[in-house]
Amino acid sequence: MSSRPALDVASAPRVFVLDGEREHEVFDVLSITDELLRVRSPLLFEVGEELQVRVEASPTSSNVTVRVRAHIGSTDARVTELEILPATS
């Protein structure tokens, strides 16, 4: 049994970086699986950096921790891979 949250990607998903009580929409979502978010952003997060995010994919919303796994492609078309980390109890 997986400890990762199930994500419904039936509609256009959105990902928000959580910062205390505030949330920031800094990603254009390209694809989502149960283990990986592929996004574009004008911000360049450091590889290995962990972020708290909310993934909204109608009709569900999940708060998860992600780790920046890689940046792929040229500067103009860079794709950031965010690995979804297992939930901790």
C-alpha positions as CSV (number, residue, x, y, z in Angstrom):
1,M,0.0,0.0,0.0
2,S,1.4,3.4,-1.0
3,S,1.9,6.2,1.5
4,R,1.7,8.8,-1.3
5,P,-1.6,10.7,-1.8
6,A,-3.6,9.8,-4.8
7,L,-3.9,12.7,-7.2
8,D,-6.8,13.2,-9.6
9,V,-5.7,14.8,-12.8
10,A,-9.0,14.9,-14.7
11,S,-8.9,18.7,-14.9
12,A,-6.2,21.3,-15.3
13,P,-4.2,20.9,-12.1
14,R,-2.6,23.7,-10.2
15,V,0.3,23.7,-7.7
16,F,0.9,26.3,-5.0
17,V,4.0,26.7,-2.9
18,L,2.9,27.0,0.8
19,D,4.6,29.6,2.9
20,G,3.0,29.8,6.3
21,E,-0.5,31.2,5.8
22,R,0.3,32.3,2.3
23,E,0.4,30.3,-1.0
24,H,2.2,31.2,-4.2
25,E,1.3,30.0,-7.6
26,V,4.7,29.9,-9.3
27,F,4.4,26.8,-11.5
28,D,2.8,25.9,-14.8
29,V,2.0,22.2,-14.5
30,L,3.0,20.0,-17.4
31,S,2.2,16.6,-15.9
32,I,1.5,14.8,-12.6
33,T,1.9,11.2,-11.6
34,D,1.7,9.8,-8.1
35,E,5.5,10.2,-7.7
36,L,6.4,13.2,-9.9
37,L,5.3,16.7,-10.8
38,R,6.8,18.2,-14.0
39,V,6.4,22.0,-14.0
40,R,7.8,25.2,-15.4
41,S,8.5,28.3,-13.3
42,P,10.2,31.6,-13.7
43,L,11.9,30.8,-10.3
44,L,14.8,28.4,-10.2
45,F,14.7,26.3,-7.0
46,E,17.8,24.4,-6.0
47,V,18.2,20.7,-6.7
48,G,17.6,18.9,-3.5
49,E,15.4,21.7,-2.0
50,E,12.2,20.6,-0.3
51,L,9.0,22.5,-0.7
52,Q,5.6,22.2,0.9
53,V,3.0,22.4,-1.9
54,R,-0.7,22.1,-2.4
55,V,-1.8,20.2,-5.5
56,E,-5.3,21.1,-6.7
57,A,-6.8,18.8,-9.3
58,S,-10.5,19.0,-9.4
59,P,-12.3,17.9,-7.3
60,T,-9.4,17.0,-4.9
61,S,-6.7,19.0,-3.1
62,S,-3.6,17.5,-1.4
63,N,-0.8,19.0,0.6
64,V,2.5,17.2,0.0
65,T,6.2,17.7,0.4
66,V,8.2,17.7,-2.8
67,R,12.0,17.6,-3.5
68,V,13.5,19.4,-6.5
69,R,14.9,16.4,-8.4
70,A,16.2,18.0,-11.6
71,H,16.0,20.9,-14.1
72,I,15.8,19.6,-17.7
73,G,16.1,21.5,-21.0
74,S,17.4,24.9,-22.1
75,T,17.0,28.1,-20.1
76,D,14.0,29.2,-22.3
77,A,12.2,25.9,-22.0
78,R,13.4,24.6,-18.6
79,V,11.3,21.9,-17.0
80,T,11.6,21.3,-13.2
81,E,11.0,17.8,-11.9
82,L,9.5,17.7,-8.3
83,E,9.6,14.3,-6.6
84,I,6.6,13.8,-4.3
85,L,7.9,12.5,-1.0
86,P,6.1,9.9,1.1
87,A,3.8,11.3,3.8
88,T,5.3,11.1,7.3
89,S,3.1,10.4,10.3
